[in-house]
Amino acid sequence: MKNPLAAVAVASTPACAPGLRPCLYDRSTKQIERRRHEEEQASAPFRPPPALRAGEGKSSLPPLAGEAVAKRLKGALLQIDESNQAQELLSADRISMVSSMTHLAVAARLIFALYYFGVGALGLILGDWAKDIANAATPFERALSETGFMDPLLCLACLAGGGALFIRRTAPLGIVVLAPLVIIIFFFHLVITHDWLWGSLNLAWLIALAWYFRRGFDSLWHFQGPQQ
């Protein structure tokens, strides 16, 4: 007697070929090919449609909206370009300004150093202290010259301060050495000879140099040596 379940299964099977096994084999083959095709599509790199690759595709935006976006992008790029050009100009101006200030400071330092170094060297070489006493304009100046050591000491201070100013590394030291002398010259001309222009010029010149080399004086009031 035949099995009724087998009869029902055979009756419900679609007619694709004589017998059940060929039909099942065709289905399994199609499933394997479909899966293989899906795996190939998943592993393949993305490629745009041919129309987009050829540049023939149409934008999803309306023509007016696309033009507006393009104008905004162009304006933004122009603003960025203008800002970059402005920054380059400012940088160039700052560099030129700093360079000019540096050259001006070097010239001022060398002129001031040459003057005081020359005064000190000529005073020590000539050593005509008696002539200084005879040409003294005031009793105070004559009294200073008659001491015998004040004029050589002033010449040594001019020589040392001017020589230190010649070198940028020792310029703060030269300013410190010349500061008392310049202050004395300022008050001497202001109070005694009343030649305030020459005394003020020397003092203003020294103050400008001291301000330019102000970083060199930090260790004078911010000493960071070993604590004792």
C-alpha positions in Angstrom: 0.0 0.0 0.0 1.3 3.4 -0.9 2.1 6.1 1.6 -0.7 8.8 1.5 1.8 11.6 2.5 4.1 10.8 -0.4 1.1 10.9 -2.7 0.0 14.3 -1.5 3.6 15.7 -1.9 3.9 14.4 -5.4 0.5 15.8 -6.3 1.4 19.3 -4.9 4.8 19.5 -6.7 4.7 21.8 -9.8 5.3 20.2 -13.1 8.8 21.4 -14.1 10.2 18.0 -15.2 9.3 14.4 -15.1 10.1 13.5 -11.5 10.8 15.6 -8.3 14.6 15.6 -8.2 15.2 17.7 -11.4 12.9 20.4 -10.1 14.6 20.7 -6.7 18.0 20.8 -8.5 16.9 23.7 -10.7 15.7 25.7 -7.6 18.9 25.1 -5.7 21.0 26.2 -8.7 19.0 29.4 -9.1 19.4 30.2 -5.4 23.2 29.7 -5.6 23.5 31.9 -8.7 21.3 34.6 -7.1 23.5 34.6 -3.9 26.7 34.7 -6.0 25.3 37.7 -8.0 24.4 39.5 -4.8 27.9 38.9 -3.3 29.5 40.2 -6.5 27.5 43.3 -6.4 28.2 43.9 -2.7 32.0 43.5 -3.2 32.3 45.5 -6.4 33.2 49.2 -6.0 30.5 51.8 -6.5 30.3 53.2 -10.0 28.0 56.0 -10.9 25.5 55.6 -13.7 26.9 56.1 -17.2 25.0 59.4 -17.6 26.6 60.9 -14.5 30.0 59.6 -15.4 29.8 61.3 -18.8 28.6 64.5 -17.2 25.2 64.2 -18.9 23.2 63.8 -15.7 20.8 66.6 -14.6 21.1 68.2 -11.2 18.3 67.6 -8.7 18.2 71.3 -7.9 16.2 73.7 -10.1 18.3 75.9 -12.5 17.8 79.1 -10.4 18.7 77.4 -7.1 21.8 75.9 -8.7 23.0 79.3 -10.0 22.4 80.8 -6.5 24.4 78.1 -4.9 27.2 78.6 -7.4 27.2 82.4 -6.9 27.4 81.9 -3.1 30.3 79.5 -3.4 32.1 81.9 -5.8 31.5 84.8 -3.4 32.8 82.8 -0.4 35.9 81.8 -2.4 36.5 85.5 -3.3 36.1 86.6 0.3 38.6 83.9 1.4 41.0 85.0 -1.3 40.7 88.6 -0.3 41.2 87.9 3.4 44.3 85.8 2.5 45.7 88.7 0.4 45.0 91.2 3.2 46.8 89.0 5.7 49.8 88.7 3.4 49.9 92.5 3.0 49.7 93.0 6.8 52.4 90.5 7.3 54.6 92.2 4.7 53.9 95.6 6.3 54.8 94.3 9.7 58.0 92.7 8.5 59.0 95.9 6.7 58.1 98.0 9.8 60.1 95.7 12.1 63.0 95.8 9.6 63.0 99.6 9.5 62.8 99.8 13.3 65.7 97.4 13.6 67.9 99.4 11.1 67.0 102.6 12.9 67.9 101.2 16.3 71.2 99.9 15.0 72.1 103.3 13.5 71.1 105.1 16.7 73.2 102.7 18.9 76.3 102.9 16.7 76.2 106.8 16.5 75.8 107.1 20.2 78.5 104.6 20.9 80.9 106.2 18.4 80.4 109.7 19.9 81.1 108.6 23.5 83.9 106.2 22.6 85.6 109.0 20.6 85.3 111.5 23.4 86.8 109.0 25.9 89.6 107.9 23.5 90.6 111.5 22.6 90.5 112.6 26.2 92.8 109.8 27.3 95.2 110.1 24.3 95.6 113.9 24.5 95.5 114.1 28.3 95.6 117.9 28.3 94.0 118.3 31.8 95.6 121.8 32.3 93.9 123.1 29.2 90.6 121.8 30.6 91.2 123.7 33.8 92.1 126.9 31.9 89.0 126.6 29.6 86.6 125.8 32.5 83.5 127.9 32.0 82.4 127.9 35.7 84.1 127.5 39.1 82.4 124.1 39.5 83.8 122.8 36.3 87.3 124.1 37.2 87.0 122.5 40.6 86.2 119.1 39.0 89.2 119.4 36.6 91.5 120.4 39.4 90.9 117.2 41.3 93.1 115.4 38.8 91.1 112.3 38.6 87.6 113.4 37.6 88.5 114.1 33.9 90.3 110.7 33.4 87.5 108.9 35.2 84.9 110.6 32.9 87.0 109.6 29.9 87.2 106.0 31.0 83.5 105.9 31.5 82.9 107.3 28.0 85.4 104.8 26.6 83.9 101.7 28.4 80.3 102.7 27.8 80.8 103.5 24.1 82.8 100.4 23.5 80.1 98.2 25.1 77.4 99.9 23.0 79.2 98.9 19.8 78.3 95.2 20.4 74.6 94.4 20.6 75.2 91.7 23.2 76.8 94.1 25.7 74.6 97.1 24.7 72.6 97.0 28.0 75.9 97.2 29.9 77.0 100.2 28.0 73.7 101.9 28.7 74.1 101.3 32.4 77.7 102.6 32.4 76.8 105.8 30.5 73.5 106.5 32.4 75.1 108.4 35.3 77.4 110.4 33.0 74.5 111.4 30.7 72.4 112.4 33.7 75.2 114.6 34.9 75.6 116.1 31.5 71.9 116.8 31.3 71.7 118.7 34.6 75.1 120.4 34.0 73.8 122.0 30.8 70.3 122.6 32.2 71.4 124.3 35.4 74.9 125.8 34.7 75.3 126.4 31.0 71.6 126.7 30.2 72.2 124.7 27.0 69.2 122.5 27.6 69.0 121.3 24.0 72.3 119.4 24.1 71.6 117.9 27.5 68.0 116.9 26.6 69.2 115.4 23.3 71.7 113.1 25.1 69.2 112.1 27.8 66.4 111.4 25.3 68.8 109.4 23.1 69.9 107.2 26.0 66.3 106.7 27.2 65.3 105.5 23.7 68.2 103.0 23.6 67.3 101.9 27.2 63.7 101.2 26.1 64.7 99.3 23.0 67.1 97.1 25.1 64.7 96.9 28.1 64.6 93.1 28.1 68.3 93.1 28.9 67.7 94.7 32.3 65.2 92.1 33.5 67.9 90.2 35.5 68.7 93.4 37.5 65.4 93.3 39.3 64.3 89.7 38.6 67.4 87.8 39.7 66.8 84.0 39.8 70.0 82.7 41.1 70.4 80.0 43.8 68.9 81.0 47.1 71.3 81.3 50.0 
